[in-house]
Structures are given as structure tokens and as C-alpha cells.
């Protein structure tokens, strides 16, 4: 939304540069700023729309466990043997799935990204687990996500 306003402002600045010019600002300078604004924020609009409409893999569930960050090439699956269960957390009107693991310290200490590490510590201190999932960003609703996770936990936990 903000990018759109800057694109409109850039077009206006380019089209009306002569009227906006003063003794300190030349019309050529204002037209240049207008063009830069349209190009930069126009690319921002394109990238934002592309990100919003692109399907992204957010969760992988298989016989080994679940991978909560499959886009990261070095991410590891949380093995079924390390998952104690799943619980619900409701923040305002959004329901989150808490992945209860028995080795939280391992996951927090092995996280290389400092921002993600702090977020994992916050989640652990406040919710008892470094991992939580939101069905809002997935193509599945919350009830179905809980069912799939619990079914797979029951299916694979005894095999490991």
C-alpha cells in the first residue's frame, strides 16, 4: 500500500515538476526523484505481489519427522522420537500449534540465525517449546493441521 502511494507521488512529481520547482530545486532534479521513486517502489509492488501469490513450502511431514523450515537448505527435521505432542495456543483470534519437543536446548543452541535463535528462546520461555506453527499461512485449516500432525505422530512415533 505504501509503495503504491510512492509510485503515485513519483508520477505526480514527474508530471508537475515545473510547478513544484523553487529557486532551490530545479525541475530536472524533481523529475529525477520522481523517476527513481516510480522505478524503486514499482519494483517493490511487483516483488510483494509475486511473494504473496507464490506457493511456498512451509512444512514437511514424513516418516522421519517434521521440518518446520524446509526452505532453509541446512534445516533438519524434528524426529518423531523428539516430539512429545502438539498443543494449542490462542493469541487474540489466531490459533497456533505448539510442537512440544523433548530436546528444546538442542534446537536453540544449533540455530545459527541470531534473530531466529532469540525468537526460539522467547517461544520456549513463554510457551514451553521453540516451535510453533500457524495454519493461517498454509493451505490447510487449523483443525486439519492438528489432525494431520497427531495422526502422523501416532503412526510414526512407535517406529522410531
C-alpha positions in Angstrom: 0.0 0.0 0.0 2.8 2.4 0.9 4.7 1.5 -2.3 1.6 2.4 -4.3 1.5 5.9 -2.7 5.2 6.5 -3.5 4.6 5.4 -7.1 1.7 7.8 -7.4 3.7 10.6 -5.7 6.6 9.9 -8.1 4.3 10.2 -11.1 2.9 13.4 -9.7 6.4 14.8 -9.0 7.5 13.9 -12.6 4.4 15.4 -14.3 4.2 18.6 -12.2 7.9 19.3 -11.7 7.8 22.8 -13.2 5.1 23.9 -10.7 6.9 22.3 -7.7 10.2 23.8 -8.6 11.5 26.7 -6.5 14.7 28.7 -6.6 16.4 25.9 -4.6 15.1 22.9 -6.6 15.3 22.5 -10.3 12.6 20.7 -12.3 15.2 18.3 -13.6 16.1 17.3 -10.1 12.4 16.7 -9.2 11.8 14.7 -12.4 14.8 12.5 -11.5 13.5 11.9 -8.0 10.0 11.1 -9.5 11.5 8.6 -11.9 13.6 7.0 -9.2 10.6 6.8 -6.9 8.4 5.1 -9.6 11.1 2.6 -10.5 12.1 1.6 -7.0 8.7 1.4 -5.5 7.2 -0.1 -8.7 9.7 -2.9 -8.3 8.6 -3.2 -4.7 5.0 -3.6 -5.7 5.9 -6.3 -8.2 8.1 -8.3 -5.7 5.4 -8.0 -3.0 2.6 -9.3 -5.3 4.9 -12.1 -6.5 5.7 -13.2 -2.9 2.0 -13.1 -1.9 0.8 -15.2 -4.9 3.6 -17.7 -4.9 3.1 -21.1 -3.3 5.8 -21.8 -0.7 6.7 -25.0 1.1 6.2 -24.2 4.8 6.1 -27.6 6.4 7.2 -31.1 5.5 5.7 -34.1 7.3 7.3 -37.5 6.6 8.2 -40.8 8.2 11.3 -39.2 9.8 9.6 -36.3 11.4 8.5 -32.8 10.6 10.6 -30.0 9.0 9.3 -26.6 10.0 11.7 -24.6 7.8 12.1 -26.6 4.5 13.1 -23.5 2.5 16.4 -23.4 4.5 18.8 -25.8 2.8 20.5 -26.8 6.1 17.3 -27.3 8.1 16.9 -30.5 9.9 13.7 -32.5 10.6 12.4 -32.8 14.1 12.4 -36.5 14.6 9.2 -38.2 15.8 11.1 -39.6 18.8 11.8 -36.0 19.9 8.2 -34.9 19.6 6.1 -35.3 22.8 2.9 -33.9 21.2 1.1 -30.9 19.9 -0.9 -28.3 21.8 -3.0 -25.3 21.0 -2.1 -21.7 21.8 -4.6 -18.9 21.0 -3.3 -15.4 20.6 -6.2 -13.0 20.1 -8.1 -14.8 17.4 -5.2 -16.7 15.8 -4.7 -20.3 16.8 -1.1 -21.7 16.8 0.1 -25.2 17.1 2.9 -25.7 19.7 5.2 -28.5 18.8 6.3 -29.9 22.1 9.8 -31.3 21.9 11.9 -33.1 24.5 15.2 -31.5 23.3 14.5 -27.8 23.1 18.0 -26.8 24.1 19.5 -28.7 21.2 17.4 -26.8 18.7 18.0 -23.4 20.3 21.8 -23.8 20.5 22.2 -25.2 17.0 20.3 -22.3 15.4 22.8 -20.1 13.5 20.5 -17.2 12.7 20.6 -14.9 15.8 17.2 -13.4 15.2 15.6 -16.8 14.8 17.5 -18.0 17.9 16.1 -15.1 20.0 12.6 -15.9 18.7 13.1 -19.6 19.6 14.2 -18.6 23.2 11.2 -16.3 23.5 8.9 -19.1 22.4 10.5 -21.6 24.7 10.4 -19.2 27.7 6.7 -18.2 27.1 5.1 -21.3 25.6 7.4 -24.2 26.5 8.7 -25.0 23.1 10.9 -23.3 20.5 8.5 -24.3 17.7 5.0 -23.1 16.8 3.1 -23.3 13.6 0.3 -21.1 12.2 -2.2 -22.6 9.8 -3.0 -19.1 8.5 0.0 -19.1 6.2 -0.7 -22.6 4.9 -3.2 -24.1 2.5 -4.8 -26.0 5.4 -7.0 -25.0 8.3 -6.1 -25.3 11.9 -8.3 -28.4 12.7 -7.0 -30.3 9.7 -3.3 -29.4 10.6 -3.8 -30.7 14.1 -5.4 -33.9 12.8 -2.6 -34.5 10.3 0.1 -33.8 12.9 -1.4 -36.1 15.5 -2.2 -38.8 13.0 1.4 -38.9 11.8 2.8 -38.7 15.4 0.7 -41.7 16.4 1.7 -43.5 13.2 5.5 -42.9 13.3 6.4 -42.4 17.0 6.4 -46.1 17.9 8.5 -46.9 14.8 11.5 -44.8 16.0 
